[in-house]
Amino acid sequence: MAGPRPAASVTVATFNIHLGVDGWGRPFDAVSPCRSLGADILVLQESWAPADGGPSTAAVVADRLGYRLVDEVGLARGRLYAPVATGTDRWGPRVSPLRTSFRLDGERWRVRAGADRPAVPGTWGVALLTRVPVEGSGVIPLGKLRRDTARRMALHCRVELEGGPLTLIGTHMSHITHGSHAQYRRLARALPPADEAAVLVGDMNLWGPPVSAYFRGWRRALTAKTWPAHRPHSQLDHILVTAPVEVVAARVGGPSGSDHLPVAATLARRPRGGAATAQDSVGPHERRAG
């Protein structure tokens, strides 16, 4: 008996969820913004897994929304601090050398009033969630930079669509000031060829034009400001696709409690011989079908 017919399209999304807390360490509803994305495959950065064995941020989202947690890898260990008692509705403290909500082991950042606030040890990582059948999942190691506390990785899987498979890669890159050039080159070598149907999503900690320069033959599925969420001025969160992929629609999610805005795109396999056009990169808040 033949199996179910492959879907014509798939919606993918990426969201830096900031451990499910704001800049003061106050918890926010991390499930609702993920639900609003309507994603079939969701990549979450900065998921927090407490060391006491409690569920991670990604596991909570998966359980509440009916996703399967395909993979979750820890990039660094650290401590999540109890919320600061503050009456402000501002997302977090003003820019300073102090961090309020968490600290990764080995970081040079100091935590505001950390000595007198309880802290929970745990792991800070990236996760891949899906509500559609996927196969070929795995991890691409990107190494650790001397100036970066985290050991970066990319997660990947494959989903079957009408016309053939689509490979998805999701990641959370280091900062360019940490020397992420080396990791970008390593990831570029590990990606599928640009003539195969593939999508790369994640918090790249880098603006669109230089990201595109690292991944020749890939194009941005949308251009939009995603950071900081309360007053975005830069795009750090990206969805890039290869030539055989058609961008059916793309959008930016609203603010929720993280310092990043999520992005999502509905993708399909382009008919054989179809070429990508300039219209395949969707601008901020635009939706396109067909």
C-alpha positions in Angstrom: 0.0 0.0 0.0 1.3 3.4 -0.9 2.1 5.8 1.8 0.6 9.3 2.3 1.2 11.7 -0.5 4.0 14.3 0.2 2.8 17.8 1.1 3.0 20.5 -1.5 4.7 22.9 1.0 6.1 23.2 4.4 6.3 26.1 6.9 9.6 26.5 8.7 10.4 29.0 11.4 13.3 30.1 13.6 13.0 31.8 17.0 15.7 32.8 19.6 13.5 32.2 22.7 16.0 33.8 25.2 15.5 31.0 27.8 11.8 31.9 28.1 12.7 35.0 30.2 13.1 38.7 29.5 16.1 40.8 30.2 15.4 41.0 33.9 14.9 37.3 34.2 11.1 37.5 34.4 9.5 34.5 32.7 7.2 35.1 29.7 4.8 32.9 27.8 7.1 31.2 25.3 4.4 28.9 23.9 2.0 31.5 22.4 4.5 33.1 20.0 5.5 29.6 18.8 1.9 28.7 18.3 1.3 31.9 16.2 4.0 30.9 13.8 2.0 27.9 12.5 5.3 26.2 11.7 5.6 22.6 10.6 9.3 22.6 11.5 10.6 25.0 14.2 14.2 25.7 15.3 14.6 27.3 18.7 17.8 29.0 19.9 18.7 29.7 23.5 16.5 26.9 24.9 17.2 26.4 28.6 17.5 22.9 30.1 17.8 22.9 33.9 20.4 20.6 35.4 17.9 19.1 37.8 16.3 17.2 34.9 13.3 19.4 34.5 11.9 20.0 30.9 13.8 22.4 28.7 12.1 25.5 27.1 12.0 23.6 23.8 10.5 20.5 25.5 7.7 22.6 27.0 6.9 24.1 23.6 6.9 20.7 22.0 4.6 19.2 24.6 2.1 22.0 24.6 1.9 22.4 20.8 2.2 18.8 19.7 5.7 18.9 18.2 8.2 16.1 18.3 11.5 17.2 19.7 13.8 15.7 17.1 17.0 16.9 18.7 18.2 19.4 21.3 21.9 20.0 21.8 23.6 22.0 24.6 26.0 24.7 23.4 27.1 25.9 26.8 26.5 25.5 30.5 25.5 28.4 32.7 23.2 29.7 35.4 19.7 31.2 35.1 19.2 33.8 37.8 16.0 34.6 39.7 14.1 37.6 38.3 15.1 41.1 39.4 12.4 42.8 41.4 11.5 45.7 39.2 8.3 47.6 38.4 9.4 48.7 35.0 7.9 47.4 31.7 11.2 47.9 29.9 12.5 44.7 28.4 15.7 44.7 30.4 18.5 47.0 31.8 20.0 49.6 29.6 23.1 48.6 27.7 25.9 48.0 30.2 28.7 45.4 30.9 26.2 43.7 33.2 23.7 40.9 32.3 20.7 40.4 34.6 19.0 37.2 33.5 21.7 34.5 33.0 25.4 33.9 32.7 27.2 31.2 30.7 30.2 29.5 32.3 33.4 31.2 31.4 31.7 34.4 30.1 33.3 37.7 30.9 29.8 39.3 31.4 29.0 40.0 35.1 25.5 39.5 36.4 23.8 42.4 38.1 23.3 41.6 41.9 24.1 38.0 41.1 25.6 37.3 44.5 22.3 37.6 46.4 20.0 36.1 43.8 19.3 32.3 43.6 20.6 30.7 40.4 19.7 27.5 38.6 22.5 25.7 36.7 21.7 24.2 33.3 22.4 24.1 29.6 21.8 26.7 26.9 21.3 25.2 23.5 19.5 24.9 20.2 16.5 22.6 19.4 14.7 21.2 16.3 11.0 20.5 16.6 8.6 19.1 14.0 5.0 18.2 13.4 5.6 16.5 10.1 7.6 13.3 9.3 11.3 14.0 8.9 14.3 11.7 8.4 18.0 11.9 8.2 18.4 14.1 11.3 21.8 14.8 12.8 24.3 17.4 14.1 26.9 19.4 12.3 29.7 20.4 14.7 31.0 23.9 14.0 33.7 24.0 16.8 34.5 26.4 19.6 36.1 29.8 19.2 38.6 31.1 21.7 36.5 34.1 22.5 33.2 32.3 22.5 31.9 30.3 25.5 29.6 28.1 23.4 30.6 25.2 21.3 28.4 25.9 18.2 26.5 23.3 16.2 23.9 23.0 13.5 21.0 20.6 13.4 19.6 19.1 10.2 16.8 16.9 8.9 15.0 16.1 5.6 11.3 16.4 4.8 9.7 14.9 1.7 7.7 17.3 -0.5 6.0 17.0 -3.8 8.8 17.0 -6.3 11.4 15.6 -3.9 13.1 16.1 -0.5 13.9 19.4 1.2 16.9 19.5 3.6 16.6 21.9 6.6 19.6 23.1 8.6 19.1 25.2 11.8 21.7 26.8 13.9 22.8 29.6 16.3 26.0 31.2 15.1 28.6 33.0 17.1 29.3 36.8 16.9 31.5 38.1 14.2 33.5 39.8 17.0 34.3 36.3 18.3 35.7 35.3 15.0 32.7 33.5 13.5 34.3 33.7 10.0 35.8 30.3 10.6 32.5 28.7 11.6 30.7 30.3 8.7 33.3 28.7 6.3 32.9 25.3 8.1 29.1 25.5 7.8 29.3 26.5 4.2 31.3 23.4 3.4 28.8 21.2 5.2 25.7 22.6 3.4 24.0 20.8 0.5 25.0 22.1 -3.0 23.2 25.2 -4.1 21.4 23.2 -6.8 19.7 20.9 -4.3 16.5 21.9 -2.4 17.5 23.2 1.0 16.8 25.8 3.6 19.1 27.3 6.3 17.5 29.0 9.3 18.7 30.5 12.5 20.0 33.4 14.6 23.1 34.2 12.6 24.2 37.1 14.8 25.0 38.9 11.6 23.3 41.1 9.0 21.9 39.8 5.8 24.4 40.9 3.1 27.4 39.3 4.8 25.5 36.2 5.6 24.6 35.9 1.9 28.2 36.4 1.0 29.2 33.3 3.1 26.6 31.1 1.4 27.0 31.6 -2.4 24.1 30.4 -4.4 21.7 30.8 -1.5 19.2 33.7 -1.2 17.3 35.2 1.7 13.6 34.2 1.9 12.7 37.5 3.6 14.3 40.8 4.7 13.1 42.2 7.9 14.3 43.8 11.1 14.3 41.2 14.0 16.5 42.6 16.7 16.0 44.0 19.4 12.4 43.0 19.5 11.1 46.1 21.3 12.6 48.4 18.7 14.2 46.4 15.9 16.9 48.0 13.7 18.8 44.9 12.4 18.1 41.5 10.9 19.9 38.8 12.8 17.4 36.0 12.3 17.4 34.5 8.8 15.9 32.0 6.4 18.0 31.3 3.3 17.0 28.9 0.5 18.6 27.4 -2.6 17.4 27.9 -6.2 15.1 24.8 -6.3 13.0 26.3 -3.5 10.1 28.6 -4.0 9.1 31.0 -1.2 5.3 30.8 -1.1 5.0 33.3 1.8 7.1 34.7 4.6 6.6 36.8 7.7 7.9 38.2 10.9 6.3 37.4 14.2 5.4 39.9 16.9 7.2 40.7 20.1 6.7 38.3 23.0 9.3 38.6 25.7 12.5 37.6 23.9 14.9 40.1 22.5 14.4 38.6 19.1 11.5 38.5 16.7 10.7 35.1 15.1 10.6 34.6 11.3 8.7 32.0 9.3 8.4 31.0 5.6 6.2 28.6 3.7 8.4 26.8 1.1 7.7 24.5 -1.8 9.8 22.6 -4.4 10.1 24.7 -7.6 9.0 22.8 -10.8 12.0 21.4 -12.7 13.5 24.1 -14.9 11.9 27.0 -12.8 14.3 29.7 -12.0 14.4 31.9 -8.9 13.5 35.6 -9.4 14.0 38.7 -7.4 10.4 38.4 -6.2 11.3 35.2 -4.3 12.8 37.3 -1.5 9.9 38.6 0.5 10.3 42.0 2.3 9.2 42.8 5.8 5.5 42.0 6.7 4.8 41.0 3.1 2.9 37.8 2.3 2.9 36.2 -1.1 1.2 33.2 -2.6 1.4 31.3 -5.8 
